[in-house]
Amino acid sequence: MHPIILKLKGIAKELKARNIDKAIIKVIIKEELQNHILNAIYHDSTTKELIFTGGTALRKLYKLDRFSEDLDFNNTRTINLKSVGKIVSDYFRSINFNYVDYSIQQGKLLNRITFKFAILKLIELSPMDMEKLHVKVEICKTKKTYHTDLSPLQIDSLSLVIKHYSLPVMMSGKILACLERIWRKGTTPIKIKGRDYYDLVWYMQQKIVPDKRKLTETNSDMTIEKAFMRLDKKVKKISSNDLLADLQTYHADPVFIRDWCDNFHEFYARYRKSYP
């Protein structure tokens, strides 16, 4: 059995023994597979200039304490999604991990590669041979350039250097997501993404100052003060149950995440004092 399968099987077994919900286990398994996708991307000259961003970037690079299942990148030049898919699938093939295929969705608003791993039966998370675990990679082309950093990352035997936005730029992106994201939780009436607000509070707790230029990306009149005034109004309307509906899949401790959601408004108000 392939070493990756053995590792994933061990992780799944240990988490099941702790009575962790299967949906959470699948997200944790995705996080392990993300490491290899990142390794493939940042070891190839064609893709190493992709700019890592979003919640998974916070998780991998800054130890954000919630799980994250998708990989988000920005790119300042055109890149062929098929070539990215091939680079990643060739990487897995080169290490004899032959359980991966992928599909592409491409349009004006969406550029996504979905990597599909036929491993769930092998790691005893599904009785069905063909049930696959999906890891989404979204690449957004941007004409504007913002401050980026390079950070080394070592996970197990993988060593890579990742290009990513600075924390002020990523915080501004998160603020814009909180204010403008159009999203719905499945078929429910919930229209806020709990992960956005969990990450927002994380930035605020670190006292990160948002990048002013990034804030004006969709509204040239936006300032830090105006952004927080809009956030204040939106936060007042958010219920703890709406936050929990999304966040409960992204933390292994149900008591903690319930308490966090119940105290969200207090956290926001406390850290809000650091901003205009």
C-alpha positions as CSV (number, residue, x, y, z in Angstrom):
1,M,0.0,0.0,0.0
2,H,1.3,3.5,-0.9
3,P,2.8,5.4,2.0
4,I,0.4,8.3,1.6
5,I,-2.6,5.9,1.8
6,L,-1.1,4.3,4.9
7,K,-0.7,7.7,6.5
8,L,-4.2,8.8,5.6
9,K,-5.7,5.5,6.8
10,G,-3.9,6.0,10.1
11,I,-5.2,9.5,10.5
12,A,-8.7,8.5,9.7
13,K,-8.5,5.5,12.1
14,E,-7.3,7.7,15.0
15,L,-9.9,10.4,14.4
16,K,-12.7,7.8,14.2
17,A,-11.5,6.4,17.5
18,R,-12.0,10.0,19.0
19,N,-15.6,10.0,17.5
20,I,-14.8,12.9,15.2
21,D,-17.6,13.5,12.7
22,K,-16.9,11.9,9.3
23,A,-17.4,15.2,7.5
24,I,-14.6,16.7,9.6
25,I,-12.3,13.7,9.0
26,K,-12.7,14.3,5.3
27,V,-11.6,17.9,5.6
28,I,-8.6,16.9,7.6
29,I,-7.7,14.3,5.0
30,K,-8.0,17.0,2.3
31,E,-5.5,19.1,4.3
32,E,-2.9,16.4,3.9
33,L,-3.5,16.1,0.2
34,Q,-3.3,19.9,-0.1
35,N,0.3,19.7,1.0
36,H,1.2,17.6,-2.0
37,I,-0.7,19.8,-4.4
38,L,1.2,22.8,-3.0
39,N,4.5,20.9,-3.4
40,A,3.7,20.2,-7.0
41,I,2.8,23.8,-7.8
42,Y,5.8,25.5,-6.1
43,H,8.3,23.1,-7.5
44,D,7.3,23.8,-11.1
45,S,8.6,26.9,-13.0
46,T,5.2,27.3,-14.7
47,T,3.2,27.6,-11.6
48,K,5.6,28.8,-8.8
49,E,4.6,32.4,-9.4
50,L,1.0,31.7,-8.3
51,I,0.1,33.8,-5.3
52,F,-1.3,31.7,-2.4
53,T,-4.2,33.4,-0.5
54,G,-7.3,32.8,1.5
55,G,-8.0,30.7,4.6
56,T,-5.8,27.8,3.6
57,A,-2.9,30.2,3.3
58,L,-3.5,31.4,6.8
59,R,-3.8,27.8,8.0
60,K,-0.5,26.6,6.3
61,L,1.6,29.7,6.9
62,Y,0.3,31.3,10.0
63,K,-1.2,28.4,11.9
64,L,-4.9,29.5,11.8
65,D,-6.7,27.2,14.1
66,R,-9.5,26.1,11.9
67,F,-9.5,23.5,9.1
68,S,-9.6,24.6,5.4
69,E,-10.5,22.5,2.4
70,D,-9.8,24.5,-0.8
71,L,-6.7,26.2,-2.3
72,D,-7.0,29.7,-3.6
73,F,-4.5,31.5,-5.7
74,N,-4.2,34.8,-7.5
75,N,-2.3,35.2,-10.7
76,T,-1.2,38.4,-12.5
77,R,-0.8,36.7,-15.9
78,T,-2.8,34.2,-17.9
79,I,-2.2,30.6,-17.0
80,N,-3.6,27.5,-18.7
81,L,-5.7,25.5,-16.2
82,K,-5.1,22.3,-18.1
83,S,-1.3,22.7,-17.7
84,V,-1.8,23.2,-13.9
85,G,-3.9,20.1,-13.7
86,K,-1.3,18.2,-15.6
87,I,1.5,19.4,-13.5
88,V,-0.2,18.3,-10.3
89,S,-1.4,14.9,-11.7
90,D,2.1,14.3,-13.1
91,Y,3.5,15.0,-9.7
92,F,1.3,12.3,-8.1
93,R,2.1,9.9,-10.9
94,S,5.8,10.5,-10.3
95,I,5.5,9.3,-6.7
96,N,3.4,6.3,-7.9
97,F,0.2,7.7,-6.3
98,N,-2.3,6.6,-9.0
99,Y,-5.6,7.6,-7.5
100,V,-6.0,11.1,-9.0
101,D,-7.9,12.6,-11.8
102,Y,-9.3,16.1,-12.3
103,S,-11.9,18.3,-14.0
104,I,-11.8,22.0,-15.0
105,Q,-14.5,24.7,-14.7
106,Q,-13.6,27.8,-16.5
107,G,-15.5,31.0,-17.2
108,K,-15.5,34.8,-16.6
109,L,-16.1,34.4,-12.8
110,L,-14.8,30.9,-12.1
111,N,-11.5,29.2,-12.8
112,R,-11.4,26.0,-10.9
113,I,-9.6,22.7,-11.0
114,T,-11.1,19.9,-9.0
115,F,-8.7,17.2,-8.1
116,K,-10.6,13.9,-7.4
117,F,-8.9,11.3,-5.2
118,A,-10.3,7.7,-5.4
119,I,-9.1,6.9,-1.9
120,L,-12.1,6.9,0.5
121,K,-12.6,3.1,0.4
122,L,-8.9,2.5,0.8
123,I,-8.8,4.6,4.0
124,E,-12.1,3.1,5.2
125,L,-14.2,6.2,5.0
126,S,-16.6,4.8,2.4
127,P,-17.8,1.4,1.3
128,M,-17.9,2.4,-2.3
129,D,-15.0,2.0,-4.7
130,M,-15.9,5.0,-6.8
131,E,-16.6,7.6,-4.2
132,K,-14.0,10.3,-4.4
133,L,-12.6,13.1,-2.2
134,H,-12.5,16.4,-4.0
135,V,-9.9,19.2,-3.4
136,K,-10.7,22.4,-5.3
137,V,-8.1,24.7,-6.6
138,E,-9.3,28.2,-7.7
139,I,-7.1,30.5,-9.6
140,C,-8.2,34.1,-10.0
141,K,-6.6,36.4,-12.5
142,T,-5.9,39.9,-11.3
143,K,-4.5,42.9,-13.1
144,K,-3.6,44.7,-9.9
145,T,-0.4,43.9,-8.0
146,Y,-0.1,43.9,-4.2
147,H,2.7,43.2,-1.7
148,T,3.7,39.6,-1.7
149,D,6.1,37.6,0.5
150,L,8.0,34.4,0.1
151,S,7.8,31.9,3.0
152,P,9.5,28.5,3.4
153,L,7.2,25.7,4.4
154,Q,8.2,22.3,5.6
155,I,5.6,19.6,6.3
156,D,6.8,16.1,6.9
157,S,9.2,15.3,4.1
158,L,8.0,18.2,1.9
159,S,10.0,21.4,1.6
160,L,8.9,24.3,-0.5
161,V,8.9,28.1,-0.8
162,I,5.5,29.6,-1.2
163,K,4.6,33.0,-2.7
164,H,1.7,34.6,-0.9
165,Y,0.1,38.0,-0.1
166,S,1.2,39.9,3.0
167,L,-1.2,39.7,6.0
168,P,-2.5,43.3,5.4
169,V,-3.4,42.5,1.8
170,M,-5.1,39.2,2.8
171,M,-7.0,41.0,5.6
172,S,-8.3,43.5,3.2
173,G,-9.4,40.7,0.9
174,K,-11.2,39.1,3.8
175,I,-13.0,42.3,4.7
176,L,-14.2,42.6,1.1
177,A,-15.4,39.0,1.2
178,C,-17.4,39.7,4.4
179,L,-18.9,42.8,2.9
180,E,-19.6,41.6,-0.7
181,R,-19.5,37.8,-0.9
182,I,-22.7,36.3,-2.4
183,W,-23.0,32.9,-0.7
184,R,-25.7,30.6,0.6
185,K,-25.3,27.6,2.9
186,G,-26.8,24.8,0.8
187,T,-30.5,25.0,0.7
188,T,-30.7,26.9,4.0
189,P,-31.6,30.6,4.3
190,I,-28.2,31.3,5.8
191,K,-26.3,33.9,3.7
192,I,-23.1,34.4,5.7
193,K,-20.0,32.2,5.5
194,G,-18.9,31.6,9.1
195,R,-15.4,31.0,8.0
196,D,-15.1,34.6,6.8
197,Y,-15.9,36.0,10.2
198,Y,-13.7,33.5,12.0
199,D,-10.8,34.6,9.9
200,L,-11.7,38.3,10.3
201,V,-11.6,38.0,14.1
202,W,-8.2,36.2,13.8
203,Y,-6.8,39.2,11.8
204,M,-8.3,41.6,14.3
205,Q,-6.8,39.7,17.2
206,Q,-3.4,40.0,15.6
207,K,-4.0,43.7,15.2
208,I,-3.2,43.5,11.4
209,V,-3.8,46.8,9.6
210,P,-5.7,46.3,6.4
211,D,-4.0,47.3,3.1
212,K,-5.7,50.5,2.1
213,R,-5.1,50.0,-1.6
214,K,-6.6,46.5,-1.6
215,L,-9.7,47.9,0.1
216,T,-10.4,50.2,-2.8
217,E,-10.3,47.3,-5.3
218,T,-14.1,47.3,-5.9
219,N,-14.9,50.8,-4.4
220,S,-12.5,53.6,-4.9
221,D,-14.0,55.5,-1.9
222,M,-13.5,52.7,0.6
223,T,-11.3,53.5,3.6
224,I,-10.5,51.4,6.7
225,E,-12.9,53.5,8.7
226,K,-15.7,53.1,6.2
227,A,-15.1,49.3,5.9
228,F,-15.4,48.8,9.6
229,M,-18.5,51.0,9.8
230,R,-20.1,48.7,7.2
231,L,-18.8,45.6,9.1
232,D,-20.3,46.9,12.3
233,K,-23.7,47.0,10.7
234,K,-23.4,43.6,9.2
235,V,-22.0,41.9,12.3
236,K,-25.0,43.1,14.4
237,K,-27.3,41.0,12.2
238,I,-25.3,37.8,12.5
239,S,-26.5,35.0,14.8
240,S,-24.3,32.5,16.5
241,N,-26.3,29.7,14.9
242,D,-25.6,31.0,11.4
243,L,-21.9,31.1,12.2
244,L,-22.0,27.6,13.6
245,A,-23.8,26.1,10.6
246,D,-20.7,26.7,8.6
247,L,-17.9,26.5,11.2
248,Q,-18.9,23.2,12.9
249,T,-17.3,21.3,10.0
250,Y,-14.0,23.1,10.3
251,H,-12.9,22.5,13.9
252,A,-12.5,19.2,15.7
253,D,-13.7,20.5,19.1
254,P,-17.5,21.0,19.0
255,V,-17.6,22.7,22.4
256,F,-15.0,25.2,21.5
257,I,-16.5,26.2,18.2
258,R,-20.0,26.5,19.8
259,D,-18.6,28.7,22.5
260,W,-16.7,30.8,19.9
261,C,-19.9,31.3,17.9
262,D,-21.8,32.2,21.1
263,N,-19.2,34.8,22.0
264,F,-18.4,36.1,18.5
265,H,-20.0,39.6,19.1
266,E,-17.9,40.1,22.2
267,F,-14.7,39.1,20.4
268,Y,-15.5,41.4,17.5
269,A,-16.3,44.3,19.9
270,R,-13.1,43.8,21.9
271,Y,-10.7,43.7,18.9
272,R,-12.7,46.4,17.1
273,K,-11.2,48.9,19.5
274,S,-7.9,48.7,17.7
275,Y,-9.4,50.1,14.5
276,P,-10.8,53.6,13.5
